[in-house]
Amino acid sequence: CEGDGVDGNQTKVASMIFSNTNDIIIQLNADYKRLLMVPWDQETSLYLTPAPVAGSPIHGEPLISKGIPLLSLNWTTNSIDFSPLGLFGKLSVNVEELFKVITYDDMDRKSMSGGSKVMKSKKQASMAQKAAVANYFIAEMFLGAEMCLDRNYIAMHKLDNLFPYEVLITMLKLNVRNDLKSAAVRLLMCLHIDRDPQAKSKIPCLTRTWSDIKKNSEPQLPFVDTGRRYYFGLLQQLVSDHVKNMAGSRWDELSQHMLKMLKTLVEFNFYGTIDRMQDVVGPLIAALDRRMVSYVDPEMTLETSFSRKVDTESITEKVVDNVGKEEKQQELDTIEISAETVEKDEVKWKDSVSKGFFAFLNVFNVNNAARVLLLDDTDGDAAPYTMPVRFTKAPLFELETMVLAVDILAFSQRVIEDRNISVLMRFFYLWESGADSRSPPELFEQAIADSKALTLGIADFDNVMIDVLMFVHTPLVQSTLEVLMAHHSKRSNLLENLLSVQLLASNKKERQFKMVDQMLQQLEQNAETQELWGELESEADYATSKQTKDILWELTDILRVRNYVLDPGCEFSPDSQMQDLFRNLGCFEICMKVIGLLETVEVDENDQLDEKALNTQEICRLCNGLFYWFFMKNPKNQELGYGELEMFLNTLDDDVNSHHVVDAIFCGNEVLMRQVPRKYFVELVDKIVKNGKSHRYLSLFAAIVNVGNKNIVENQVEIVMNLTSPGRFQKVASFFVPVHHVDYSEKRELMQPLLGIEKDFKMDELPPLLAYHISLLKVLSRCTVGRINVTAVEAKVQSVFAYNDIVDSILDDGSILVTKLYMSEFFYNAVIDVELSIPGLELSKSVWKLLDSYREVLANAKNDLMEADSLGWASPLVSSHKIQYM
C-alpha cells in the first residue's frame, strides 16, 4: 500500500501460492554439474578480492571460482499442450533459450514468411503460449518480491529455497532479456538484501565519542562490520558495471531497478571507503548527463525502450520484441548524433554558473515554452533559447530513474558531510592535545581543504545538474535543487553540524552510548521479525516478546531523570542529553517501526483481542511511553513527532496512550502549536459527537492553547468556537450542571468508589466519563489563560458553566481531590483571572464559603510541603494533587 508492504496480506498470499507449488509455480532449477566460467574482474574490482580473505567472505563465491550453473524452468499443468514437453518438446526449458534477446539477424525471416496459413497460425499460437510462460515467470518473480517487501520474514522463508541468491546472481550474468533481469534484481533486493542484519544508520552521525576521535587518525566513513564488507561484492560489481554503462544511453526498467538496488546498498553502508563512494558518485553524474542522448522518438514508452549506447557516429538500431509479441517486428527510430547537434544541445553551458542560477528561477515559470531565455555570449544580439526535446519528451520511467540517481547523490552528500565532521573533529583533538598549534579558524579552513578528497564536485557536476533541473518533472527538480544547495553550502553545513555535535568524553557516557546503540539495534530487529515471534507459539517467542518490552522499559528509563526539586505533578523530567543521543542514533525511525505493529492488532470473531493482539498492543503502548519522554520539551525531537501527528491522532482509540504522545509533541513548543491545521479541530469534535466522550479526543486541544502565561490566541478562539457553537455544546458537555441536577448524581456515582483513597489518580485511571469531564474543564480553562485577553472567549466559557455551580461542585462532599483540583483551576482561570469581571461575584455566599474552606488546606500546607521535600515525589505518602490544590 503506497509502497509499503501489508504484512497480513503478504503472508496470506505467500501461504496460498508458495506453500503448494504444484500447478501454480514455475520452478527455477540450477544445474551445478554444468558450470560455465565467466569473467568477474576481481583483480581490479573494489568489491571482490583476488583471493579469499579469512573472516570476510563473498556471498556466492563459488560463482567466481567454479562458474555459474545452467538455469532451467519446469512446471506441471493439467494440459499437455501447455507443459514443457508440449511447448518445447522437453521436460525442462533452458532460461537463456526462453528469454534470449532476439534481433533481426537472429531470425530467419524467410522461414517465418514461408509455409501455409495453417502452419503460420500454429507457429503464432505456439509463440504466444511460450510468451505467456515467459511473462508468467517474470510476474511470479515480481510477486515474490512484493511478498517480501518491508522484510516480511514469513514470505522470505518460503522463497529462500525457490530463489537462492546465487541463482539470481547467475541470471544477471546471462544473455537474457532485461525484463527478466529486472525481476531478478527486484527479488534480490526484497528477498536477500533488505533483511537482517542489514540496517540503516543516521547520517551524518552527530554523536561522537572521544575515544574514536583519538583512535582514528584518518576519517572513517560509515561502513558495515569487517566481516560483511565484501559479502555482496558480486552484486555490487554487477551494479557498478551497469551504472557505468548508463552514461549516454537510453534506459529501461533494468536501469531503474539497478539504481534502487544501489540506493539500498549505499544506505546499508556497504560503500564505506572513498574509492567505493567515488565509484558511486562519478558514474551517477555521468549517467545523469543526458545532453548527448537523443530523444527523437517522443512516443517512446517503457515497452518500446531498450538500453542503447549512443555513439558520436550515426547509429541505426533495429530490434524486435521477443516471444510474447506475436512475432510483431518493431523498428525503432534511427539515432543520429552529430557535433552540430551536440553543440546545440549544450546551449553553451560552459560559463553557466550565473546563467544556471537564472535557469533556477525560470524553472518555476508555469509557461514551459518561454520559461528560460539565455543570452549567447558569442553574439551581441539577444537570442531566444530553444528548449531541447529531452526536457519535455523524456519518458516518465526515465525521469523516475533520474530521481533515484539524484537521491543517491543526496545520500552521498550526507556521507560526505559525515566525513567532513570527522576531519574537523580530528583537528579539534590535535588542537586540544597541543599537537597542532594552528588557530580554530585555520583548522576549519584546513578541514574545508581536506574535504576535497571526497566530493560531488567532480568535473562538469554543476553543468550536468543545471541541465537536469530543466526537465519537466517536479520531483526531479526538487531533489536536484536540494543536492545543489547541500553541495554548495559546505561551510555552513559543516559549521551547523559542528554546533550540533554531541561529544561524549567520559567513559560512563561512552558506555551508555554503546549500550543504547545495541538496544536500539535489537529493538529494530525484533520489530522487523515480529511476524515470526508475535504469534507466541513457543517459549522462544515469549522470550523475544519479553526482551522487546524490557528494552522499551530500559530505554524509557534512560530518557528521564527523577525530580529532586519541588515540582508538583512531575516526578520525572526529560534528560535532554539522552534525548539528543537517541535522536542521533535513529531512535525515532526505529520506534516508528515498533508502533507500526499496531496495524497487525485485530479483534476476533467475538470482537475481542486475543493474547497475541493484547501482547502487541502492550508493546505499542510501551513504545508510546518511550516516545513521550523522547519528545518532551525537545524542539528537534518534537519536530520529528509533528511530522507523524496524523498517525498519533488516528490511533487515539487504540488504547496505546497516543494522547500522551500528542501532549509531549507540543509541550512548550509555541512554533508547532501555531502550525496545527484547523481540520483536526473539526475532526476531533466530530469524533466526540459520533464515537462518544473520551478524554483522549481532547488531548490535542489541551496541548496547544498556551505556553505558560503566553496564550496561543488563534487556537483558543478556534477551539472554544468548535466546542461551544450553538447546538454543539449540548452534545460535547459533561456534568456542566448544578449539584442538584439529575445528571450530577451520575457524577457522584462515578466518584463514590474513589472517595477516601489516598492516591493521585491519573486520567487514564478514572472512569471514562469522569476523565472526559475533567479534561474538558482543563481545555476550556486553558483557553482563557494568557497575557493577551480575549473577552469573547472568556464570556463564552463563563456562559457554559455558572460560577455558583462551579463553587458548589468544589465544596460538594462527594467530590474527590482531582475533581476539586481542576474545578478550582477552571474557576480561577475562567472566572477570577479575567478581564471580563462578573457582577456580584464578591458578594456571593458560595464564594466566601469556598474561601473559608481553604483554612483547613492552608493549615496543613507546611507539613505537606516538608513531607514532600523530605520523602520526594516518588513516595506514596506524598500527594502532588494536594500540593497543587494548595
VONU-336867 format. One line per 8 residues: number of its first residue (from 1); for each residue x, y, z of C-alpha. Coordinates in pm, whole numbers. Example, Ala and Ser with C-alpha at 12.3 -4.5 7.8 and 13.67 -1.06 7.14 Angstrom:
2
1	1230:-450:780; 1367:-106:714
This chain:
886
1	0:0:0; 165:326:-117; 499:149:-148; 481:-29:189; 418:-397:248; 94:-505:416; 208:-790:640; -124:-967:673
9	-196:-974:302; 163:-1065:214; 154:-1362:449; -181:-1484:318; -72:-1468:-46; 264:-1629:28; 94:-1914:213; -159:-1970:-65
17	80:-1957:-359; 428:-2050:-244; 344:-2325:5; 200:-2568:-252; 385:-2508:-578; 212:-2771:-791; 31:-2626:-1094; 93:-2273:-968
25	464:-2202:-954; 718:-2238:-1232; 1022:-2400:-1070; 1365:-2248:-1126; 1640:-2510:-1131; 2018:-2472:-1121; 2240:-2749:-1257; 2569:-2724:-1067
33	2711:-3013:-1267; 2709:-2798:-1579; 2907:-2485:-1493; 3028:-2200:-1711; 3324:-1980:-1615; 3251:-1609:-1663; 3471:-1305:-1601; 3429:-1107:-1278
41	3737:-881:-1297; 3820:-942:-933; 4178:-827:-988; 4063:-468:-1035; 3728:-477:-856; 3664:-267:-546; 3408:-520:-428; 3578:-854:-490
49	3908:-990:-360; 4159:-1168:-585; 4175:-1447:-329; 3952:-1548:-36; 4004:-1336:277; 3963:-1504:614; 3673:-1358:810; 3543:-1158:513
57	3350:-1395:285; 3192:-1320:-51; 2835:-1443:-73; 2819:-1674:-377; 3198:-1708:-409; 3170:-2044:-598; 3025:-1848:-888; 3373:-1695:-923
65	3589:-1997:-853; 3377:-2269:-1014; 3145:-2092:-1256; 2776:-2018:-1295; 2526:-2305:-1323; 2291:-2381:-1611; 1943:-2249:-1531; 1621:-2412:-1646
73	1249:-2395:-1577; 991:-2666:-1535; 627:-2675:-1432; 328:-2902:-1410; -10:-2845:-1573; -331:-3033:-1644; -295:-2963:-2017; -18:-3141:-2203
81	-23:-2866:-2466; 96:-2613:-2208; 353:-2840:-2044; 727:-2807:-2116; 702:-3123:-2324; 411:-2991:-2526; 559:-2646:-2590; 930:-2721:-2615
89	950:-3095:-2662; 1146:-3150:-2339; 1084:-3176:-1965; 1261:-2851:-1874; 1335:-2527:-2059; 1669:-2352:-2066; 1633:-1998:-1930; 1862:-1849:-2194
97	1662:-2018:-2468; 1330:-1886:-2343; 1448:-1533:-2263; 1718:-1477:-2523; 1741:-1134:-2685; 1618:-1160:-3045; 1737:-923:-3321; 1670:-915:-3692
105	1993:-1101:-3758; 1883:-1386:-3533; 1565:-1452:-3721; 1518:-1638:-4046; 1261:-1408:-4198; 1209:-1636:-4493; 1116:-1929:-4273; 873:-1709:-4087
113	709:-1595:-4407; 705:-1933:-4580; 455:-2216:-4538; 83:-2235:-4543; -157:-2015:-4346; -233:-2309:-4119; 135:-2352:-4039; 170:-1980:-3974
121	-126:-1987:-3739; 17:-2280:-3545; 352:-2109:-3515; 190:-1791:-3391; -15:-1984:-3133; 294:-2167:-3015; 490:-1844:-2985; 207:-1684:-2792
129	196:-1978:-2548; 571:-1960:-2497; 544:-1587:-2442; 274:-1648:-2182; 509:-1884:-1995; 790:-1629:-2003; 569:-1346:-1884; 414:-1565:-1614
137	758:-1647:-1471; 856:-1280:-1466; 529:-1195:-1292; 594:-1475:-1044; 931:-1323:-954; 788:-975:-912; 506:-1117:-697; 762:-1295:-481
145	946:-966:-434; 627:-789:-328; 558:-1067:-77; 894:-998:86; 865:-618:75; 941:-444:406; 1101:-758:548; 812:-999:569
153	1011:-1293:704; 730:-1544:668; 728:-1486:293; 1107:-1474:284; 1141:-1815:443; 904:-1962:184; 1100:-1809:-105; 1459:-1864:14
161	1481:-2210:-140; 1283:-2122:-452; 1506:-1829:-549; 1855:-1865:-396; 2093:-1570:-406; 2346:-1750:-630; 2079:-1839:-886; 1951:-1481:-912
169	2308:-1351:-949; 2363:-1608:-1226; 2055:-1478:-1404; 2216:-1132:-1421; 2523:-1277:-1595; 2323:-1449:-1868; 2245:-1307:-2211; 1874:-1275:-2142
177	1609:-1008:-2174; 1627:-711:-1943; 1274:-760:-1812; 1386:-1092:-1664; 1695:-929:-1517; 1474:-655:-1373; 1266:-914:-1192; 1585:-1080:-1065
185	1721:-751:-929; 1392:-668:-760; 1372:-1010:-599; 1735:-992:-491; 1670:-665:-313; 1348:-765:-138; 1446:-1124:-55; 1821:-1126:6
193	1942:-768:62; 1674:-586:261; 1675:-822:558; 1854:-876:885; 2136:-797:965; 2135:-508:718; 2033:-182:884; 2035:187:802
201	2213:434:1024; 2164:802:1093; 2397:1000:865; 2567:1229:938; 2629:1093:1286; 2610:1383:1530; 2709:1186:1839; 3085:1125:1858
209	3296:955:2121; 3629:1100:2225; 3797:759:2214; 3704:711:1845; 3831:1057:1752; 4156:987:1933; 4197:641:1778; 4127:720:1413
217	4390:942:1254; 4207:914:920; 3834:992:890; 3620:680:878; 3313:659:657; 3006:469:780; 3083:106:696; 2938:-234:779
225	3128:-473:1003; 3458:-602:869; 3318:-949:808; 3046:-817:572; 3237:-565:361; 3270:-799:63; 2963:-1009:135; 2754:-868:-150
233	3056:-800:-369; 2921:-993:-668; 2605:-788:-672; 2790:-462:-613; 3018:-537:-908; 2720:-604:-1135; 2552:-282:-1023; 2872:-85:-1076
241	2915:-220:-1430; 2557:-141:-1519; 2564:216:-1383; 2881:289:-1580; 2708:173:-1897; 2411:403:-1832; 2610:710:-1943; 2492:836:-2279
249	2234:557:-2311; 1860:531:-2324; 1745:345:-2015; 1494:72:-1949; 1329:-89:-1648; 1650:-268:-1553; 1831:62:-1501; 1562:175:-1260
257	1582:-144:-1055; 1961:-132:-1055; 1954:217:-907; 1702:108:-646; 1943:-168:-554; 2235:75:-542; 2038:313:-320; 1958:30:-80
265	2318:-93:-63; 2453:259:-11; 2203:324:271; 2310:-5:433; 2668:129:444; 2832:-116:200; 3032:169:41; 3244:277:337
273	3562:379:156; 3649:682:-52; 3717:463:-357; 3378:295:-332; 3195:624:-283; 3374:772:-583; 3268:465:-782; 2911:560:-693
281	2928:936:-746; 3124:957:-1070; 2919:710:-1279; 2591:853:-1149; 2682:1205:-1255; 2792:1073:-1594; 2463:885:-1628; 2264:1198:-1539
289	2432:1386:-1822; 2159:1349:-2086; 2288:1626:-2313; 2422:1380:-2571; 2123:1146:-2562; 1873:1187:-2843; 1502:1174:-2769; 1391:1173:-3132
297	1108:929:-3059; 859:1129:-2849; 632:825:-2822; 899:611:-2654; 750:414:-2367; 869:151:-2124; 764:-130:-2360; 946:11:-2664
305	1256:144:-2493; 1576:-57:-2479; 1910:24:-2324; 2100:177:-2613; 2453:314:-2609; 2477:638:-2802; 2794:688:-3009; 2913:1006:-3180
313	2869:833:-3514; 2530:774:-3671; 2377:455:-3527; 2085:253:-3650; 1940:2:-3407; 1672:-240:-3512; 1522:-478:-3260; 1210:-681:-3239
321	1032:-773:-2924; 1091:-1128:-2805; 837:-1405:-2761; 513:-1264:-2630; 471:-1000:-2903; 322:-1244:-3156; 610:-1203:-3399; 550:-831:-3422
329	855:-658:-3565; 910:-310:-3437; 1176:-86:-3579; 1300:193:-3356; 1387:529:-3497; 1738:598:-3610; 1953:788:-3362; 2181:1041:-3519
337	2421:1245:-3315; 2645:1499:-3479; 2886:1752:-3342; 2646:2024:-3452; 2356:1866:-3263; 2566:1826:-2951; 2674:2189:-2966; 2312:2299:-2997
345	2203:2078:-2706; 2475:2203:-2478; 2348:2561:-2525; 2685:2695:-2428; 2662:2598:-2062; 3041:2628:-2019; 3029:2960:-1838; 2692:2891:-1686
353	2712:2946:-1312; 2529:3277:-1334; 2314:3155:-1622; 2239:2841:-1428; 2105:3037:-1135; 1895:3234:-1381; 1766:2899:-1502; 1683:2802:-1140
361	1449:3097:-1120; 1287:3024:-1452; 1219:2660:-1366; 912:2760:-1172; 755:2952:-1460; 422:2794:-1550; 470:2868:-1920; 714:2595:-2023
369	752:2726:-2375; 902:3051:-2256; 1041:2966:-1915; 1410:3026:-1999; 1577:3295:-2204; 1955:3293:-2220; 2196:3524:-2396; 2459:3382:-2631
377	2789:3544:-2528; 2934:3486:-2875; 2671:3705:-3029; 2590:4057:-2930; 2222:4014:-3003; 1976:3852:-2767; 1855:3519:-2895; 1565:3311:-2764
385	1661:2987:-2603; 1531:2678:-2781; 1446:2408:-2534; 1587:2067:-2626; 1337:1789:-2678; 1475:1588:-2388; 1337:1830:-2128; 975:1764:-2223
393	981:1432:-2409; 1184:1210:-2178; 971:907:-2075; 831:907:-1725; 1023:597:-1618; 1350:767:-1722; 1259:1073:-1517; 1185:849:-1219
401	1520:677:-1270; 1690:1018:-1272; 1519:1097:-942; 1666:778:-798; 2013:879:-918; 1980:1224:-762; 1852:1071:-437; 2162:852:-421
409	2376:1162:-472; 2182:1330:-190; 2266:1041:42; 2627:1051:-77; 2635:1419:16; 2531:1326:370; 2815:1073:382; 3049:1350:266
417	2921:1575:543; 2979:1294:793; 3340:1266:674; 3388:1643:697; 3275:1634:1060; 3528:1358:1128; 3806:1563:968; 3726:1870:1177
425	3682:1673:1499; 4024:1516:1446; 4174:1864:1409; 3997:1963:1730; 4159:1667:1907; 4504:1766:1779; 4444:2128:1883; 4316:2029:2228
433	4610:1794:2287; 4862:2056:2174; 4976:1858:1870; 4854:2131:1631; 4915:2495:1717; 4701:2648:1445; 4400:2856:1547; 4047:2716:1521
441	3964:2929:1213; 4276:2798:1040; 4184:2441:1129; 3835:2496:993; 3982:2615:663; 4213:2314:655; 3915:2085:707; 3741:2252:410
449	4051:2195:201; 4077:1829:306; 3711:1773:220; 3804:1774:-150; 3919:1413:-114; 3552:1313:-135; 3309:1546:-305; 3027:1561:-554
457	3205:1845:-728; 3377:1643:-996; 3426:1779:-1347; 3111:1926:-1503; 2895:1848:-1197; 2727:2190:-1193; 2654:2188:-1564; 2507:1840:-1550
465	2286:1922:-1254; 2171:2250:-1406; 2073:2059:-1718; 1884:1808:-1503; 1694:2097:-1347; 1541:2178:-1682; 1349:1851:-1714; 977:1899:-1666
473	933:1679:-1361; 870:1836:-1021; 1023:1561:-800; 1340:1568:-1011; 1369:1946:-994; 1313:1947:-617; 1567:1672:-548; 1826:1832:-775
481	1789:2171:-611; 1838:2013:-269; 2156:1835:-381; 2298:2151:-538; 2214:2352:-229; 2378:2099:2; 2689:2070:-216; 2739:2446:-240
489	2674:2501:133; 2976:2308:250; 3095:2567:502; 2761:2648:654; 2663:2280:674; 2991:2189:844; 2954:2472:1092; 2591:2383:1161
497	2677:2016:1209; 2967:2107:1435; 2735:2312:1656; 2500:2011:1675; 2768:1751:1752; 2727:1574:2083; 3074:1484:2208; 3090:1208:2469
505	3416:1241:2658; 3358:1038:2976; 3387:660:2996; 3043:640:3153; 2877:829:2868; 3062:623:2606; 2945:300:2770; 2592:433:2783
513	2615:532:2416; 2722:181:2312; 2456:22:2530; 2176:238:2387; 2302:173:2034; 2294:-203:2090; 1948:-193:2247; 1809:13:1960
521	1955:-228:1705; 1799:-522:1889; 1467:-340:1915; 1469:-276:1540; 1547:-640:1468; 1265:-757:1695; 1019:-516:1535; 1108:-633:1186
529	1074:-1001:1277; 755:-964:1480; 551:-1172:1236; 776:-1467:1330; 755:-1444:1710; 438:-1237:1750; 217:-1545:1732; 358:-1655:2072
537	370:-2020:1970; 686:-2120:2160; 895:-2036:2463; 1141:-1857:2233; 857:-1636:2109; 764:-1539:2463; 1131:-1471:2539; 1161:-1235:2240
545	842:-1059:2342; 974:-1009:2695; 1307:-886:2559; 1126:-628:2344; 927:-498:2640; 1234:-488:2864; 1426:-287:2606; 1142:-35:2579
553	1127:-4:2958; 1504:44:2988; 1522:299:2708; 1235:494:2861; 1409:496:3197; 1729:628:3040; 1540:919:2883; 1418:1060:3213
561	1564:1168:3545; 1389:1184:3879; 1299:1528:4012; 1452:1624:4343; 1315:1976:4348; 963:2092:4427; 773:2047:4103; 412:1942:4170
569	284:1672:3940; 621:1598:3785; 802:1301:3933; 1045:1294:3638; 1199:1535:3389; 1339:1454:3044; 1715:1415:3009; 1791:1647:2717
577	2134:1495:2650; 1987:1148:2623; 1708:1280:2401; 1971:1414:2160; 2167:1089:2178; 1859:883:2099; 1774:1109:1804; 2127:1082:1663
585	2109:703:1687; 1786:687:1487; 1554:609:1779; 1260:785:1614; 1275:581:1296; 1312:255:1489; 1021:333:1721; 804:415:1420
593	863:57:1308; 752:-65:1651; 439:147:1659; 366:25:1307; 299:-318:1457; -35:-178:1572; -165:-248:1221; -147:-621:1299
601	-379:-592:1601; -721:-726:1503; -1027:-834:1700; -1151:-1192:1677; -1495:-1313:1577; -1623:-1216:1924; -1495:-861:1879; -1227:-928:2141
609	-848:-912:2134; -673:-1246:2172; -345:-1300:2358; -115:-1213:2068; -314:-898:1987; -307:-785:2350; 66:-852:2363; 131:-642:2053
617	-92:-368:2190; 111:-362:2512; 436:-334:2314; 294:-38:2122; 179:119:2449; 532:89:2589; 669:237:2268; 444:540:2308
625	574:572:2663; 923:593:2514; 801:844:2257; 657:1059:2536; 994:1114:2700; 1173:1130:2365; 958:1429:2257; 903:1607:2587
633	1039:1967:2568; 1295:1882:2296; 1222:2100:1990; 1418:1890:1738; 1256:1568:1854; 915:1734:1866; 961:1837:1503; 1001:1469:1414
641	688:1379:1609; 487:1657:1450; 558:1502:1113; 363:1195:1228; 89:1385:1414; -189:1245:1198; -80:889:1277; -90:957:1651
649	-433:1120:1623; -561:826:1421; -457:584:1697; -625:769:1985; -889:494:2004; -638:206:2004; -565:216:2379; -191:270:2335
657	-169:611:2508; -124:811:2189; -288:1105:2368; 16:1131:2595; 242:1146:2290; 32:1428:2142; 79:1622:2465; 456:1569:2459
665	491:1677:2094; 363:2025:2174; 481:2074:2533; 644:2417:2545; 671:2442:2164; 493:2757:2054; 610:2723:1693; 444:2385:1645
673	130:2495:1828; 74:2764:1569; 115:2520:1279; -163:2276:1368; -415:2252:1080; -766:2363:1173; -913:2050:1015; -803:1849:1320
681	-1024:2062:1546; -1333:1978:1347; -1242:1609:1314; -1184:1563:1688; -1510:1734:1785; -1693:1516:1532; -1536:1208:1691; -1664:1317:2033
689	-2014:1351:1893; -2010:1028:1690; -1788:792:1893; -1853:909:2246; -1696:1129:2511; -1334:1024:2552; -1069:1239:2719; -822:1120:2454
697	-1003:1328:2192; -929:1641:2396; -554:1584:2425; -465:1799:2123; -684:2087:2243; -525:2087:2589; -174:2081:2442; -186:2376:2201
705	-359:2666:2378; -82:2816:2589; 286:2810:2679; 293:2912:3042; 124:3252:3059; 157:3311:2685; -162:3215:2512; -197:3099:2152
713	-497:3319:2080; -591:3177:1740; -605:2825:1882; -801:2931:2188; -1063:3106:1976; -1092:2818:1729; -1122:2552:1999; -1385:2740:2200
721	-1580:2812:1883; -1579:2444:1782; -1672:2315:2128; -1935:2573:2227; -2106:2652:1898; -2489:2657:1915; -2628:2306:1929; -2282:2155:1965
729	-2205:2214:2335; -2506:2009:2449; -2353:1714:2263; -2000:1755:2397; -2068:1885:2750; -2047:1661:3054; -2177:1746:3405; -2179:2124:3346
737	-2487:2137:3569; -2589:2242:3926; -2520:1991:4203; -2893:1923:4246; -2938:1836:3879; -3019:1474:3796; -2708:1445:3578; -2487:1544:3870
745	-2600:1237:4062; -2428:1028:3793; -2107:1221:3853; -2132:1145:4226; -2177:777:4150; -1861:779:3937; -1662:945:4216; -1807:748:4507
753	-1580:437:4476; -1273:666:4475; -1359:865:4788; -1119:816:5074; -845:661:4859; -518:845:4922; -387:842:4568; -316:1088:4287
761	-538:946:4016; -425:981:3657; -682:1050:3389; -646:703:3245; -730:553:3586; -1058:741:3626; -1396:628:3492; -1402:736:3123
769	-1687:984:3154; -1536:1145:3465; -1196:1169:3293; -1364:1336:2995; -1544:1583:3223; -1219:1685:3392; -1032:1708:3060; -1300:1932:2911
777	-1273:2156:3216; -897:2171:3162; -931:2259:2794; -1185:2538:2846; -991:2668:3144; -668:2694:2945; -848:2871:2663; -885:3169:2898
785	-520:3167:3011; -268:3421:2884; -138:3771:2880; -346:3859:2576; -702:3853:2695; -980:3765:2457; -1302:3884:2616; -1519:3698:2366
793	-1357:3369:2467; -1387:3450:2837; -1754:3540:2801; -1828:3222:2610; -1654:2998:2863; -1822:3173:3155; -2160:3123:2992; -2134:2745:2967
801	-2087:2688:3341; -2231:2920:3607; -1977:3017:3871; -2213:2925:4159; -2242:2573:4018; -1863:2550:3989; -1814:2651:4353; -2089:2419:4477
809	-1923:2132:4292; -1588:2209:4456; -1750:2217:4801; -1954:1902:4743; -1862:1630:4992; -1888:1376:4712; -1610:1537:4508; -1271:1369:4500
817	-947:1569:4514; -859:1550:4144; -1204:1686:4055; -1171:1969:4305; -827:2050:4163; -941:2100:3804; -1271:2264:3903; -1067:2515:4104
825	-834:2573:3809; -1135:2636:3588; -1286:2874:3843; -964:3072:3873; -879:3097:3502; -1231:3147:3364; -1394:3347:3643; -1133:3519:3862
833	-826:3594:3646; -1013:3755:3355; -1071:4098:3207; -1444:4040:3195; -1546:4056:3561; -1870:3903:3686; -2101:4145:3871; -2179:4045:4231
841	-1909:3782:4248; -1760:3938:4563; -2097:3915:4737; -2164:3550:4659; -2210:3337:4970; -2084:3028:4796; -1758:3205:4704; -1700:3311:5064
849	-1780:2960:5177; -1515:2832:4937; -1258:3076:5074; -1342:2963:5426; -1277:2601:5325; -919:2690:5238; -834:2745:5606; -801:2372:5661
857	-597:2333:5341; -355:2609:5437; -327:2484:5795; -175:2159:5667; 30:2325:5393; 357:2348:5586; 356:1981:5687; 261:1869:5338
865	543:2067:5179; 804:1949:5428; 692:1590:5378; 725:1625:5000; 1069:1778:5037; 1197:1502:5266; 1034:1198:5107; 1036:1301:4741
873	761:1280:4482; 804:906:4439; 684:837:4792; 324:708:4818; 287:931:5124; 328:1246:4914; 33:1381:4716; 120:1615:4432
881	-251:1682:4378; -284:1801:4737; 4:2044:4690; -131:2163:4356; -472:2223:4515; -295:2415:4787
